[in-house]
Amino acid sequence: MEEQKLKFHEAMKRLDEIVSKLNSQDLELEEAMDLFVEGSKLSLQCENQLKEFENKVLELTQDGE
């Protein structure tokens, strides 16, 4: 089953939560690793979404010229 893609704002909020948890020193190694993997996936998703947004903006602004 494919993971549901979060909206950009939701993904950034979750990334912030992950970073906060990883900065705490109360994590087991396994939990820290799971959070790191989730954060890496979310980071890639956000990067891809930003590229899509940028391409749309460029497309819209070039069409108006």
WOLIN-V659855 format. One record per helix or strand. SS is the DSSP state (h for helix, s for strand). FROM is the first residue (numbers start at 1). LEN is the number of residues. Records with the same first field share a line. If there is no record, write none. Layout:
BEGIN
SS->FROM-LEN ; FROM-LEN
END
This chain:
BEGIN
h->8-16 ; 29-35
END
